[in-house]
Amino acid sequence: MTSEGLALDVGTFIAGLEAAAGVQAAVAGKPAPDSHLSAAESIGLPADALLMAGDDVQSDVNASQGVGMCAVLVKTGKFRASDLELLEPPAEAIDSIADLPSLLS
């Protein structure tokens, strides 16, 4: 998200470079499972002991759940109302990260 609205990110350019070079790049960031698992490993906890709070339903929330984390969609930043249709249970949505403590209790 930019001040002018949604914009293309590096993924689009990587796809072009892959096609031009005839190789496939390894994904090291979200939503690749290794991204979430390495975050868990870096703090010495299993994925199922963690909660991911993010504003991107696919890269943050659904990807986190895919490796066993709990997840919460925060309705800020990239969030669009249509994202709620993509939210996979048991994930929940909150209006602000300030709402997280009450959700956890």
QUIDAKA-V933386 format. One record per helix or strand. SS is the DSSP state (H for helix, E for strand). FROM is the first residue (numbers start at 0). LEN is the number of residues. Records with the same first field share a line. If there is no record, write none. Layout:
# QUIDAKA-V933386
SS: FROM-LEN + FROM-LEN
This chain:
# QUIDAKA-V933386
E: 1-1 + 4-1 + 50-4 + 69-5 + 91-3
H: 9-12 + 32-10 + 46-3 + 56-10 + 80-5 + 96-8
